[in-house]
């Protein structure tokens, strides 16, 4: 598994989730919303890919 991320992307994400009001330095709610949104995007993409593969596998 590759967890490498370019510095610009890393900094953009860090800036987006940063919170001075949080004892851990990030806004946990915003962070979870971003993660869940990306999971939904991946799920939708996977569903489209599976449907395309199933359609291609059907005999004519």
PDB file of N, H, CA, C and O in Angstrom:
ATOM      1  N   UNK A   1       0.846  -1.174   0.000  1.00  0.00           N
ATOM      2  CA  UNK A   1       0.000   0.000   0.000  1.00  0.00           C
ATOM      3  C   UNK A   1       0.893   1.239   0.000  1.00  0.00           C
ATOM      4  O   UNK A   1       1.865   1.316   0.752  1.00  0.00           O
ATOM      5  N   UNK A   2       0.559   2.186  -0.835  1.00  0.00           N
ATOM      6  H   UNK A   2      -0.230   2.123  -1.446  1.00  0.00           H
ATOM      7  CA  UNK A   2       1.366   3.394  -0.947  1.00  0.00           C
ATOM      8  C   UNK A   2       0.689   4.546  -0.213  1.00  0.00           C
ATOM      9  O   UNK A   2      -0.416   4.958  -0.568  1.00  0.00           O
ATOM     10  N   UNK A   3       1.354   5.054   0.802  1.00  0.00           N
ATOM     11  H   UNK A   3       2.251   4.719   1.090  1.00  0.00           H
ATOM     12  CA  UNK A   3       0.822   6.180   1.559  1.00  0.00           C
ATOM     13  C   UNK A   3       1.579   7.470   1.263  1.00  0.00           C
ATOM     14  O   UNK A   3       1.452   8.453   1.993  1.00  0.00           O
ATOM     15  N   UNK A   4       2.364   7.459   0.191  1.00  0.00           N
ATOM     16  H   UNK A   4       2.466   6.661  -0.401  1.00  0.00           H
ATOM     17  CA  UNK A   4       3.103   8.658  -0.194  1.00  0.00           C
ATOM     18  C   UNK A   4       2.123   9.699  -0.731  1.00  0.00           C
ATOM     19  O   UNK A   4       1.185   9.372  -1.458  1.00  0.00           O
ATOM     20  N   UNK A   5       2.356  10.953  -0.361  1.00  0.00           N
ATOM     21  H   UNK A   5       3.117  11.219   0.229  1.00  0.00           H
ATOM     22  CA  UNK A   5       1.504  12.042  -0.833  1.00  0.00           C
ATOM     23  C   UNK A   5       2.403  13.244  -1.093  1.00  0.00           C
ATOM     24  O   UNK A   5       3.297  13.544  -0.301  1.00  0.00           O
ATOM     25  N   UNK A   6       2.163  13.928  -2.202  1.00  0.00           N
ATOM     26  H   UNK A   6       1.438  13.685  -2.846  1.00  0.00           H
ATOM     27  CA  UNK A   6       3.030  15.063  -2.507  1.00  0.00           C
ATOM     28  C   UNK A   6       2.808  16.179  -1.491  1.00  0.00           C
ATOM     29  O   UNK A   6       1.736  16.303  -0.900  1.00  0.00           O
ATOM     30  N   UNK A   7       3.846  16.985  -1.305  1.00  0.00           N
ATOM     31  H   UNK A   7       4.718  16.884  -1.785  1.00  0.00           H
ATOM     32  CA  UNK A   7       3.844  18.014  -0.263  1.00  0.00           C
ATOM     33  C   UNK A   7       2.702  19.014  -0.431  1.00  0.00           C
ATOM     34  O   UNK A   7       2.081  19.412   0.554  1.00  0.00           O
ATOM     35  N   UNK A   8       2.424  19.418  -1.657  1.00  0.00           N
ATOM     36  H   UNK A   8       2.929  19.094  -2.457  1.00  0.00           H
ATOM     37  CA  UNK A   8       1.363  20.404  -1.899  1.00  0.00           C
ATOM     38  C   UNK A   8       0.002  19.855  -1.490  1.00  0.00           C
ATOM     39  O   UNK A   8      -0.787  20.559  -0.859  1.00  0.00           O
ATOM     40  N   UNK A   9      -0.279  18.607  -1.843  1.00  0.00           N
ATOM     41  H   UNK A   9       0.361  18.034  -2.355  1.00  0.00           H
ATOM     42  CA  UNK A   9      -1.546  17.980  -1.463  1.00  0.00           C
ATOM     43  C   UNK A   9      -1.622  17.829   0.046  1.00  0.00           C
ATOM     44  O   UNK A   9      -2.653  18.112   0.656  1.00  0.00           O
ATOM     45  N   UNK A  10      -0.523  17.383   0.647  1.00  0.00           N
ATOM     46  H   UNK A  10       0.315  17.154   0.152  1.00  0.00           H
ATOM     47  CA  UNK A  10      -0.460  17.219   2.104  1.00  0.00           C
ATOM     48  C   UNK A  10      -0.775  18.540   2.800  1.00  0.00           C
ATOM     49  O   UNK A  10      -1.594  18.587   3.718  1.00  0.00           O
ATOM     50  N   UNK A  11      -0.119  19.607   2.358  1.00  0.00           N
ATOM     51  H   UNK A  11       0.546  19.569   1.613  1.00  0.00           H
ATOM     52  CA  UNK A  11      -0.321  20.921   2.975  1.00  0.00           C
ATOM     53  C   UNK A  11      -1.755  21.420   2.777  1.00  0.00           C
ATOM     54  O   UNK A  11      -2.328  22.025   3.683  1.00  0.00           O
ATOM     55  N   UNK A  12      -2.333  21.172   1.608  1.00  0.00           N
ATOM     56  H   UNK A  12      -1.867  20.680   0.872  1.00  0.00           H
ATOM     57  CA  UNK A  12      -3.710  21.602   1.348  1.00  0.00           C
ATOM     58  C   UNK A  12      -4.689  20.882   2.272  1.00  0.00           C
ATOM     59  O   UNK A  12      -5.607  21.499   2.812  1.00  0.00           O
ATOM     60  N   UNK A  13      -4.491  19.581   2.451  1.00  0.00           N
ATOM     61  H   UNK A  13      -3.745  19.080   2.011  1.00  0.00           H
ATOM     62  CA  UNK A  13      -5.362  18.811   3.345  1.00  0.00           C
ATOM     63  C   UNK A  13      -5.167  19.269   4.783  1.00  0.00           C
ATOM     64  O   UNK A  13      -6.139  19.462   5.513  1.00  0.00           O
ATOM     65  N   UNK A  14      -3.914  19.442   5.191  1.00  0.00           N
ATOM     66  H   UNK A  14      -3.124  19.285   4.598  1.00  0.00           H
ATOM     67  CA  UNK A  14      -3.621  19.877   6.560  1.00  0.00           C
ATOM     68  C   UNK A  14      -4.271  21.227   6.854  1.00  0.00           C
ATOM     69  O   UNK A  14      -4.835  21.430   7.929  1.00  0.00           O
ATOM     70  N   UNK A  15      -4.188  22.147   5.892  1.00  0.00           N
ATOM     71  H   UNK A  15      -3.730  21.981   5.019  1.00  0.00           H
ATOM     72  CA  UNK A  15      -4.797  23.472   6.066  1.00  0.00           C
ATOM     73  C   UNK A  15      -6.316  23.360   6.182  1.00  0.00           C
ATOM     74  O   UNK A  15      -6.940  24.057   6.983  1.00  0.00           O
ATOM     75  N   UNK A  16      -6.899  22.480   5.379  1.00  0.00           N
ATOM     76  H   UNK A  16      -6.392  21.914   4.729  1.00  0.00           H
ATOM     77  CA  UNK A  16      -8.354  22.315   5.359  1.00  0.00           C
ATOM     78  C   UNK A  16      -8.896  21.768   6.676  1.00  0.00           C
ATOM     79  O   UNK A  16      -9.961  22.197   7.120  1.00  0.00           O
ATOM     80  N   UNK A  17      -8.197  20.840   7.305  1.00  0.00           N
ATOM     81  H   UNK A  17      -7.332  20.492   6.944  1.00  0.00           H
ATOM     82  CA  UNK A  17      -8.727  20.191   8.512  1.00  0.00           C
ATOM     83  C   UNK A  17      -8.192  20.791   9.810  1.00  0.00           C
ATOM     84  O   UNK A  17      -8.617  20.385  10.892  1.00  0.00           O
ATOM     85  N   UNK A  18      -7.262  21.756   9.723  1.00  0.00           N
ATOM     86  H   UNK A  18      -6.917  22.085   8.844  1.00  0.00           H
ATOM     87  CA  UNK A  18      -6.673  22.367  10.917  1.00  0.00           C
ATOM     88  C   UNK A  18      -7.724  23.113  11.746  1.00  0.00           C
ATOM     89  O   UNK A  18      -8.644  23.727  11.205  1.00  0.00           O
ATOM     90  N   UNK A  19      -7.563  23.042  13.069  1.00  0.00           N
ATOM     91  H   UNK A  19      -6.816  22.543  13.508  1.00  0.00           H
ATOM     92  CA  UNK A  19      -8.439  23.786  13.974  1.00  0.00           C
ATOM     93  C   UNK A  19      -7.652  24.203  15.206  1.00  0.00           C
ATOM     94  O   UNK A  19      -7.085  23.364  15.907  1.00  0.00           O
ATOM     95  N   UNK A  20      -7.622  25.511  15.465  1.00  0.00           N
ATOM     96  H   UNK A  20      -8.083  26.192  14.896  1.00  0.00           H
ATOM     97  CA  UNK A  20      -6.972  26.013  16.680  1.00  0.00           C
ATOM     98  C   UNK A  20      -7.801  25.709  17.924  1.00  0.00           C
ATOM     99  O   UNK A  20      -7.270  25.708  19.035  1.00  0.00           O
ATOM    100  N   UNK A  21      -9.095  25.450  17.750  1.00  0.00           N
ATOM    101  H   UNK A  21      -9.526  25.451  16.848  1.00  0.00           H
ATOM    102  CA  UNK A  21      -9.972  25.179  18.883  1.00  0.00           C
ATOM    103  C   UNK A  21      -9.889  23.734  19.363  1.00  0.00           C
ATOM    104  O   UNK A  21     -10.379  23.423  20.448  1.00  0.00           O
ATOM    105  N   UNK A  22      -9.290  22.862  18.594  1.00  0.00           N
ATOM    106  H   UNK A  22      -8.891  23.115  17.712  1.00  0.00           H
ATOM    107  CA  UNK A  22      -9.220  21.448  18.947  1.00  0.00           C
ATOM    108  C   UNK A  22      -7.925  21.137  19.690  1.00  0.00           C
ATOM    109  O   UNK A  22      -6.859  21.624  19.313  1.00  0.00           O
ATOM    110  N   UNK A  23      -8.016  20.323  20.750  1.00  0.00           N
ATOM    111  H   UNK A  23      -8.882  19.927  21.056  1.00  0.00           H
ATOM    112  CA  UNK A  23      -6.795  19.964  21.483  1.00  0.00           C
ATOM    113  C   UNK A  23      -5.813  19.146  20.640  1.00  0.00           C
ATOM    114  O   UNK A  23      -4.619  19.124  20.939  1.00  0.00           O
ATOM    115  N   UNK A  24      -6.296  18.479  19.598  1.00  0.00           N
ATOM    116  H   UNK A  24      -7.266  18.498  19.355  1.00  0.00           H
ATOM    117  CA  UNK A  24      -5.403  17.693  18.740  1.00  0.00           C
ATOM    118  C   UNK A  24      -5.017  18.442  17.461  1.00  0.00           C
ATOM    119  O   UNK A  24      -4.246  17.926  16.652  1.00  0.00           O
ATOM    120  N   UNK A  25      -5.541  19.643  17.275  1.00  0.00           N
ATOM    121  H   UNK A  25      -6.167  20.063  17.932  1.00  0.00           H
ATOM    122  CA  UNK A  25      -5.140  20.477  16.149  1.00  0.00           C
ATOM    123  C   UNK A  25      -5.912  20.292  14.860  1.00  0.00           C
ATOM    124  O   UNK A  25      -5.626  20.960  13.866  1.00  0.00           O
ATOM    125  N   UNK A  26      -6.902  19.381  14.861  1.00  0.00           N
ATOM    126  H   UNK A  26      -7.134  18.839  15.668  1.00  0.00           H
ATOM    127  CA  UNK A  26      -7.726  19.209  13.659  1.00  0.00           C
ATOM    128  C   UNK A  26      -9.199  19.229  14.039  1.00  0.00           C
ATOM    129  O   UNK A  26      -9.569  18.934  15.176  1.00  0.00           O
ATOM    130  N   UNK A  27     -10.018  19.579  13.081  1.00  0.00           N
ATOM    131  H   UNK A  27      -9.717  19.819  12.158  1.00  0.00           H
ATOM    132  CA  UNK A  27     -11.465  19.551  13.245  1.00  0.00           C
ATOM    133  C   UNK A  27     -11.927  18.132  12.919  1.00  0.00           C
ATOM    134  O   UNK A  27     -12.014  17.750  11.752  1.00  0.00           O
ATOM    135  N   UNK A  28     -12.220  17.359  13.960  1.00  0.00           N
ATOM    136  H   UNK A  28     -12.149  17.669  14.908  1.00  0.00           H
ATOM    137  CA  UNK A  28     -12.562  15.942  13.777  1.00  0.00           C
ATOM    138  C   UNK A  28     -13.818  15.759  12.924  1.00  0.00           C
ATOM    139  O   UNK A  28     -13.870  14.860  12.085  1.00  0.00           O
ATOM    140  N   UNK A  29     -14.821  16.598  13.132  1.00  0.00           N
ATOM    141  H   UNK A  29     -14.779  17.329  13.814  1.00  0.00           H
ATOM    142  CA  UNK A  29     -16.060  16.472  12.361  1.00  0.00           C
ATOM    143  C   UNK A  29     -15.789  16.700  10.875  1.00  0.00           C
ATOM    144  O   UNK A  29     -16.227  15.918  10.031  1.00  0.00           O
ATOM    145  N   UNK A  30     -15.069  17.766  10.563  1.00  0.00           N
ATOM    146  H   UNK A  30     -14.713  18.401  11.249  1.00  0.00           H
ATOM    147  CA  UNK A  30     -14.756  18.073   9.170  1.00  0.00           C
ATOM    148  C   UNK A  30     -13.910  16.960   8.551  1.00  0.00           C
ATOM    149  O   UNK A  30     -14.122  16.569   7.403  1.00  0.00           O
ATOM    150  N   UNK A  31     -12.950  16.457   9.328  1.00  0.00           N
ATOM    151  H   UNK A  31     -12.778  16.774  10.260  1.00  0.00           H
ATOM    152  CA  UNK A  31     -12.092  15.376   8.849  1.00  0.00           C
ATOM    153  C   UNK A  31     -12.911  14.142   8.516  1.00  0.00           C
ATOM    154  O   UNK A  31     -12.706  13.529   7.468  1.00  0.00           O
ATOM    155  N   UNK A  32     -13.829  13.773   9.386  1.00  0.00           N
ATOM    156  H   UNK A  32     -13.995  14.271  10.237  1.00  0.00           H
ATOM    157  CA  UNK A  32     -14.666  12.595   9.144  1.00  0.00           C
ATOM    158  C   UNK A  32     -15.595  12.807   7.953  1.00  0.00           C
ATOM    159  O   UNK A  32     -15.822  11.885   7.170  1.00  0.00           O
ATOM    160  N   UNK A  33     -16.126  14.002   7.817  1.00  0.00           N
ATOM    161  H   UNK A  33     -15.942  14.751   8.454  1.00  0.00           H
ATOM    162  CA  UNK A  33     -16.989  14.296   6.673  1.00  0.00           C
ATOM    163  C   UNK A  33     -16.206  14.153   5.371  1.00  0.00           C
ATOM    164  O   UNK A  33     -16.707  13.577   4.406  1.00  0.00           O
ATOM    165  N   UNK A  34     -14.973  14.678   5.339  1.00  0.00           N
ATOM    166  H   UNK A  34     -14.565  15.147   6.123  1.00  0.00           H
ATOM    167  CA  UNK A  34     -14.142  14.547   4.136  1.00  0.00           C
ATOM    168  C   UNK A  34     -13.848  13.083   3.822  1.00  0.00           C
ATOM    169  O   UNK A  34     -13.908  12.673   2.663  1.00  0.00           O
ATOM    170  N   UNK A  35     -13.533  12.297   4.844  1.00  0.00           N
ATOM    171  H   UNK A  35     -13.485  12.630   5.786  1.00  0.00           H
ATOM    172  CA  UNK A  35     -13.254  10.871   4.648  1.00  0.00           C
ATOM    173  C   UNK A  35     -14.492  10.151   4.132  1.00  0.00           C
ATOM    174  O   UNK A  35     -14.413   9.385   3.172  1.00  0.00           O
ATOM    175  N   UNK A  36     -15.636  10.395   4.767  1.00  0.00           N
ATOM    176  H   UNK A  36     -15.700  11.017   5.547  1.00  0.00           H
ATOM    177  CA  UNK A  36     -16.871   9.736   4.340  1.00  0.00           C
ATOM    178  C   UNK A  36     -17.253  10.136   2.915  1.00  0.00           C
ATOM    179  O   UNK A  36     -17.727   9.305   2.141  1.00  0.00           O
ATOM    180  N   UNK A  37     -17.049  11.399   2.573  1.00  0.00           N
ATOM    181  H   UNK A  37     -16.664  12.075   3.202  1.00  0.00           H
ATOM    182  CA  UNK A  37     -17.348  11.852   1.213  1.00  0.00           C
ATOM    183  C   UNK A  37     -16.483  11.106   0.200  1.00  0.00           C
ATOM    184  O   UNK A  37     -16.982  10.663  -0.834  1.00  0.00           O
ATOM    185  N   UNK A  38     -15.201  10.965   0.489  1.00  0.00           N
ATOM    186  H   UNK A  38     -14.795  11.324   1.329  1.00  0.00           H
ATOM    187  CA  UNK A  38     -14.313  10.250  -0.425  1.00  0.00           C
ATOM    188  C   UNK A  38     -14.702   8.781  -0.536  1.00  0.00           C
ATOM    189  O   UNK A  38     -14.629   8.198  -1.618  1.00  0.00           O
ATOM    190  N   UNK A  39     -15.116   8.181   0.576  1.00  0.00           N
ATOM    191  H   UNK A  39     -15.176   8.654   1.454  1.00  0.00           H
ATOM    192  CA  UNK A  39     -15.578   6.793   0.530  1.00  0.00           C
ATOM    193  C   UNK A  39     -16.817   6.660  -0.348  1.00  0.00           C
ATOM    194  O   UNK A  39     -16.943   5.696  -1.103  1.00  0.00           O
ATOM    195  N   UNK A  40     -17.733   7.623  -0.254  1.00  0.00           N
ATOM    196  H   UNK A  40     -17.631   8.406   0.359  1.00  0.00           H
ATOM    197  CA  UNK A  40     -18.922   7.605  -1.106  1.00  0.00           C
ATOM    198  C   UNK A  40     -18.531   7.733  -2.576  1.00  0.00           C
ATOM    199  O   UNK A  40     -19.091   7.048  -3.433  1.00  0.00           O
ATOM    200  N   UNK A  41     -17.573   8.610  -2.867  1.00  0.00           N
ATOM    201  H   UNK A  41     -17.118   9.166  -2.171  1.00  0.00           H
ATOM    202  CA  UNK A  41     -17.099   8.781  -4.240  1.00  0.00           C
ATOM    203  C   UNK A  41     -16.484   7.483  -4.760  1.00  0.00           C
ATOM    204  O   UNK A  41     -16.752   7.080  -5.892  1.00  0.00           O
ATOM    205  N   UNK A  42     -15.669   6.833  -3.948  1.00  0.00           N
ATOM    206  H   UNK A  42     -15.451   7.160  -3.028  1.00  0.00           H
ATOM    207  CA  UNK A  42     -15.055   5.560  -4.346  1.00  0.00           C
ATOM    208  C   UNK A  42     -16.106   4.481  -4.557  1.00  0.00           C
ATOM    209  O   UNK A  42     -16.015   3.691  -5.497  1.00  0.00           O
ATOM    210  N   UNK A  43     -17.102   4.448  -3.681  1.00  0.00           N
ATOM    211  H   UNK A  43     -17.176   5.090  -2.917  1.00  0.00           H
ATOM    212  CA  UNK A  43     -18.166   3.455  -3.807  1.00  0.00           C
ATOM    213  C   UNK A  43     -18.948   3.663  -5.108  1.00  0.00           C
ATOM    214  O   UNK A  43     -19.260   2.701  -5.810  1.00  0.00           O
ATOM    215  N   UNK A  44     -19.258   4.904  -5.418  1.00  0.00           N
ATOM    216  H   UNK A  44     -19.006   5.685  -4.848  1.00  0.00           H
ATOM    217  CA  UNK A  44     -19.986   5.196  -6.656  1.00  0.00           C
ATOM    218  C   UNK A  44     -19.148   4.802  -7.872  1.00  0.00           C
ATOM    219  O   UNK A  44     -19.669   4.239  -8.835  1.00  0.00           O
ATOM    220  N   UNK A  45     -17.869   5.096  -7.823  1.00  0.00           N
ATOM    221  H   UNK A  45     -17.446   5.553  -7.041  1.00  0.00           H
ATOM    222  CA  UNK A  45     -16.983   4.735  -8.936  1.00  0.00           C
ATOM    223  C   UNK A  45     -16.908   3.223  -9.094  1.00  0.00           C
ATOM    224  O   UNK A  45     -16.973   2.709 -10.211  1.00  0.00           O
ATOM    225  N   UNK A  46     -16.774   2.515  -7.988  1.00  0.00           N
ATOM    226  H   UNK A  46     -16.721   2.932  -7.081  1.00  0.00           H
ATOM    227  CA  UNK A  46     -16.711   1.058  -8.029  1.00  0.00           C
ATOM    228  C   UNK A  46     -18.009   0.476  -8.583  1.00  0.00           C
ATOM    229  O   UNK A  46     -17.977  -0.465  -9.376  1.00  0.00           O
ATOM    230  N   UNK A  47     -19.138   1.022  -8.176  1.00  0.00           N
ATOM    231  H   UNK A  47     -19.164   1.787  -7.532  1.00  0.00           H
ATOM    232  CA  UNK A  47     -20.433   0.558  -8.668  1.00  0.00           C
ATOM    233  C   UNK A  47     -20.527   0.733 -10.180  1.00  0.00           C
ATOM    234  O   UNK A  47     -20.992  -0.166 -10.882  1.00  0.00           O
ATOM    235  N   UNK A  48     -20.087   1.890 -10.687  1.00  0.00           N
ATOM    236  H   UNK A  48     -19.709   2.620 -10.118  1.00  0.00           H
ATOM    237  CA  UNK A  48     -20.098   2.129 -12.138  1.00  0.00           C
ATOM    238  C   UNK A  48     -19.179   1.152 -12.865  1.00  0.00           C
ATOM    239  O   UNK A  48     -19.532   0.632 -13.923  1.00  0.00           O
ATOM    240  N   UNK A  49     -18.014   0.906 -12.303  1.00  0.00           N
ATOM    241  H   UNK A  49     -17.727   1.328 -11.443  1.00  0.00           H
ATOM    242  CA  UNK A  49     -17.064  -0.025 -12.925  1.00  0.00           C
ATOM    243  C   UNK A  49     -17.622  -1.444 -12.951  1.00  0.00           C
ATOM    244  O   UNK A  49     -17.492  -2.150 -13.950  1.00  0.00           O
ATOM    245  N   UNK A  50     -18.243  -1.858 -11.849  1.00  0.00           N
ATOM    246  H   UNK A  50     -18.349  -1.284 -11.037  1.00  0.00           H
ATOM    247  CA  UNK A  50     -18.830  -3.199 -11.793  1.00  0.00           C
ATOM    248  C   UNK A  50     -19.953  -3.342 -12.813  1.00  0.00           C
ATOM    249  O   UNK A  50     -20.055  -4.368 -13.486  1.00  0.00           O
ATOM    250  N   UNK A  51     -20.794  -2.320 -12.929  1.00  0.00           N
ATOM    251  H   UNK A  51     -20.711  -1.487 -12.382  1.00  0.00           H
ATOM    252  CA  UNK A  51     -21.895  -2.368 -13.892  1.00  0.00           C
ATOM    253  C   UNK A  51     -21.355  -2.457 -15.317  1.00  0.00           C
ATOM    254  O   UNK A  51     -21.889  -3.195 -16.144  1.00  0.00           O
ATOM    255  N   UNK A  52     -20.311  -1.714 -15.597  1.00  0.00           N
ATOM    256  H   UNK A  52     -19.876  -1.114 -14.925  1.00  0.00           H
ATOM    257  CA  UNK A  52     -19.707  -1.744 -16.932  1.00  0.00           C
ATOM    258  C   UNK A  52     -19.121  -3.124 -17.219  1.00  0.00           C
ATOM    259  O   UNK A  52     -19.278  -3.646 -18.322  1.00  0.00           O
ATOM    260  N   UNK A  53     -18.458  -3.707 -16.248  1.00  0.00           N
ATOM    261  H   UNK A  53     -18.330  -3.283 -15.351  1.00  0.00           H
ATOM    262  CA  UNK A  53     -17.870  -5.039 -16.425  1.00  0.00           C
ATOM    263  C   UNK A  53     -18.950  -6.098 -16.624  1.00  0.00           C
ATOM    264  O   UNK A  53     -18.799  -6.997 -17.452  1.00  0.00           O
ATOM    265  N   UNK A  54     -20.036  -5.990 -15.865  1.00  0.00           N
ATOM    266  H   UNK A  54     -20.158  -5.260 -15.193  1.00  0.00           H
ATOM    267  CA  UNK A  54     -21.139  -6.943 -16.006  1.00  0.00           C
ATOM    268  C   UNK A  54     -21.776  -6.825 -17.388  1.00  0.00           C
ATOM    269  O   UNK A  54     -22.111  -7.833 -18.009  1.00  0.00           O
ATOM    270  N   UNK A  55     -21.941  -5.599 -17.864  1.00  0.00           N
ATOM    271  H   UNK A  55     -21.669  -4.780 -17.359  1.00  0.00           H
ATOM    272  CA  UNK A  55     -22.536  -5.384 -19.187  1.00  0.00           C
ATOM    273  C   UNK A  55     -21.641  -5.952 -20.285  1.00  0.00           C
ATOM    274  O   UNK A  55     -22.140  -6.493 -21.272  1.00  0.00           O
ATOM    275  N   UNK A  56     -20.348  -5.835 -20.124  1.00  0.00           N
ATOM    276  H   UNK A  56     -19.943  -5.396 -19.322  1.00  0.00           H
ATOM    277  CA  UNK A  56     -19.410  -6.359 -21.119  1.00  0.00           C
ATOM    278  C   UNK A  56     -19.341  -7.879 -21.079  1.00  0.00           C
ATOM    279  O   UNK A  56     -19.035  -8.510 -22.090  1.00  0.00           O
ATOM    280  N   UNK A  57     -19.621  -8.471 -19.926  1.00  0.00           N
ATOM    281  H   UNK A  57     -19.869  -7.958 -19.104  1.00  0.00           H
ATOM    282  CA  UNK A  57     -19.514  -9.923 -19.773  1.00  0.00           C
ATOM    283  C   UNK A  57     -20.747 -10.661 -20.278  1.00  0.00           C
ATOM    284  O   UNK A  57     -20.688 -11.871 -20.498  1.00  0.00           O
ATOM    285  N   UNK A  58     -21.865  -9.958 -20.466  1.00  0.00           N
ATOM    286  H   UNK A  58     -21.912  -8.975 -20.287  1.00  0.00           H
ATOM    287  CA  UNK A  58     -23.101 -10.601 -20.922  1.00  0.00           C
ATOM    288  C   UNK A  58     -22.969 -11.032 -22.375  1.00  0.00           C
ATOM    289  O   UNK A  58     -22.513 -10.263 -23.220  1.00  0.00           O
ATOM    290  N   UNK A  59     -23.376 -12.278 -22.662  1.00  0.00           N
ATOM    291  H   UNK A  59     -23.747 -12.903 -21.975  1.00  0.00           H
ATOM    292  CA  UNK A  59     -23.348 -12.723 -24.062  1.00  0.00           C
ATOM    293  C   UNK A  59     -24.429 -12.002 -24.865  1.00  0.00           C
ATOM    294  O   UNK A  59     -25.496 -11.673 -24.347  1.00  0.00           O
ATOM    295  N   UNK A  60     -24.136 -11.769 -26.108  1.00  0.00           N
ATOM    296  H   UNK A  60     -23.269 -12.036 -26.530  1.00  0.00           H
ATOM    297  CA  UNK A  60     -25.096 -11.036 -26.957  1.00  0.00           C
ATOM    298  C   UNK A  60     -26.066 -11.944 -27.613  1.00  0.00           C
ATOM    299  O   UNK A  60     -26.935 -11.487 -28.355  1.00  0.00           O
TER     300      UNK A  60
END
